[in-house]
Amino acid sequence: MIERKFLDIWVEGEISNFKASTAGHLYFTLKDEKAQLPSVCFRNAARLLRFRPENGKTFRARGRITTYEARGEYQLIVEVLEPVGLGALQLAFDQLKEKLQKEGLFNPERKRPIPALPRKVGIVTSRTGAALRDILTVLKRRHNSVHVLIYPCEVQGAGASLQVMEGIDYLSRHSDVDVILVTRGGGSMEDLWPFNEERVARAIIRSQKPVITAIGHEVDFTIADFVADRRAPTPSAAAEIVCQTKEELLRRIQDFSNRLQGSLRDRLRTIRHFLDSKVGSRGFAVAEAQLKRLSQRVDDLGFRLERFGRSGNFARERRHRIEVLKHRMESLMQFRLRRAHEAFGKIAHTLDALSPLAVLERGYAVCLTPQGKVIRSAEAVEVNSSVKVRLHEGTLRATVSGKEL
């Protein structure tokens, strides 16, 4: 009787005892100061909610009454859930904004700088929108040598947020794209909603390239604006941010040139003043006298070398002495090498005689435990134990069948 009578009703109350199951169903109680009503929002309806219900807030629910025999009570099957006073979209916006802000994604230190001279600009927007025309007009007027790569997508309606996300990811992977513009013209909160979706915010955050957003009018703010590296009030302003005019570049270059020349002049004046102050000092005079003495010493040595060069006897004596020393050094090296070779041969012969391998070569064998330890007595092994027998060539694995002491 109850289910037939209450097929489509609205119930307003404060949510309490909210919980979500792993299957995606939502369970809560709607209550006021006099009564309470158990409610359930099954997965198909819950998927359509843009926000997450919270305890202590007032909502208006639309659905039908049914009975739950297992607990002997009636409950409300919720098909539509709306916040009272605050719109559903605004509530979803505030919840996502609070979540991302707690993660530190709005912090200024996370923002990346916008390149001053981008070679290629990526644009995510509608192919037919006025925003794209405004951006291309400004870019052409300010600096027509900048390349543009456009990723056309829907910017409102169902599925738009997915296309915007895919566009940001696509342009982020292009190595020659220096900066990405995400833009669209003005509209209502519902029209701009794709740019308030978490998937778009996450795409901007993980982008490898800096992102500028220009969404709606100057007074419109979206979640994408908060996480972007730079927000522009309009699409035209975004184009002006990303691309300086040729006149601005020339003016900056001239400013840098003037500053550099002025800095060099100041530095030269400082050095000239320093030298002028030191030339007349006693320390400079002493240093100058020392340099003169050293110069004279160099000249003197040069004259002596010139005289020695003209003297044939001096050169011949030096050459003969060098030849004698060279011959003596070679003889001594040959003698030392012969002595070392003989000593090495004696050591090698001794080692060969003492080597256990030489003993094995004469037909002897070495008996070892499986761990490689030498067995010196039959008492050290047990009957039926395993042993290794090392021969001159190869090794035998054997089992002890008996032993004699």
Buried (B, 14 or more C-beta within 10 A) or exposed (E): EEEEEBEEEEBEBBBEEBEBEEEEBBBBBBBEEEEEBBBBBBEEBBEEBBBBBEEEBBBBBBBBBBEEEEEEEBBBBBBBBBBEEBBBBBBBBEBBBEBBEEEEBBEEEEBBEBEEEBEBBBBBBBEEBEBBEBBBEBBEEBBEEBEBBBBBBBBBEEEBBBBBBBBBBBBBEBEEBBBBBBBBBBBEBEBBBBBBBBEBBBBBBEBEBBBBBBBBEEEBBBBBBBBBBBBBBBBBBBBBBBBBEEEEBEEEEEEEEEEEEEEEEEEEEEEEEEEEEEEEEEEEEEEEEEEEEEEEEEEEEEEEEEEEEEEEEEEEEEEEEEEEEEEEEEEEEEEEEEEEEEEEEEEEEEEEEEEEEEBBEEEEEBBBBEEEEEBEEEEBBEEEEEBBBBEEEEEEEEEBEEEEE
